[in-house]
């Protein structure tokens, strides 16, 4: 059951012994617990009310600002950016907590090379708010080798946020290609770099 604001202190955190790697411990589990505790410390119910006015779900939401969520993501990845297993375990734990901001943090922490199409669809189907949907696409799914495939397939699906994710991916991927053709040198450089990355991954 998803936590509400009155019960976030008891949010479920997956049992690390459920995985057999590293002698029975999920590699990123300790970091997951620490990050969730730090998110709770920054909880602001007033922000939750403000977010609700923009159509953001209040279910499981702490009210942590995106700036602080991204700062936690950068800090968490500082020493583990190249460890795909650690990143995948951390992201899985964060996502399964069902905390709104932890799920956004999961999209930042996850290793795009470790994501499968089944995982991508499962996460998209569990999204309950437009901002998590957009962050999932922009932070993670656009960097996967199958981003274009997801974009074309998901726009034909019926689930609200899966369909939205398909269109967000199309917009995000197309923007990179458009920037690559810009007349402004600095913009063109950024766009070509992004387009090259998307091509290499696809």
C-alpha positions, 0 to 999 in steps of 0.5 A, a space after each residue: 500500500 502506498 504511504 500517505 503524508 501521515 505514514 511516510 515514516 513507515 515507508 516500505 524499503 525492500 529487504 536487501 537479503 532478497 538479492 544474492 549479489 555481494 554475499 546476499 546484499 543488494 549493493 546499493 541498498 545502504 545508499 537507498 536507505 540513507 537517501 530516503 532518510 535524507 528525503 524525509 528530513 527535507 519533507 515540507 507539507 507546504 510544498 506538497 500543497 503547492 505541488 497539488 495545485 499544479 496537478 502533481 499527485 500528493 500520494 507518497 509525496 514529501 514536498 522536497 524541491 527538484 533542486 534538492 532531489 537532483 543534488 542528492 542524485 549528483 552526490 549519490 553518483 559521485 563515486 558510483 557513476 560507472 558501477 551499473 550494478 550498484 546504480 541499478 540496485 539503488 534505483 530499484 530500491 528507490 522506485 519500490 519505496 513508492 515515495 514520489 521524490 524517491 522515484 524521481 531520484 531513481 530515474 536519475 540514479 538508474 544506469 540506462 544500460 541496465 534498463 530493459 524494455 520490460 522494466 521501462 514499461 513496468 515503471 511507466 505503468 506505475 507512474 501516477 503523476 505527470 512530473 514523475 512521467 516526464 522525469 522518467 523520460 528525460 532523466 533515463 529513458 531517452 538515454 536507453 538504446 531503445 528510446 525510439 522504439 518506446 516512443 513509437 510503441 507507447 504513443 499507441 497504448 491506452 494507459 494515460 502516463 505510458 502514452 504521455 511518456 511516448 510523446 515526451 520521448 518523441 519531443 525530447 529525442 526530436 529536440 536533440 535532432 533539431 538543435 543539431 541543425 541550429 545556426 547557432 554554433 554553441 546550440 548546434 554543438 550541444 544538439 549534435 553531441 546529443 544526437 550522436 549519443 542517441 544514434 550510438 545508443 540506438 
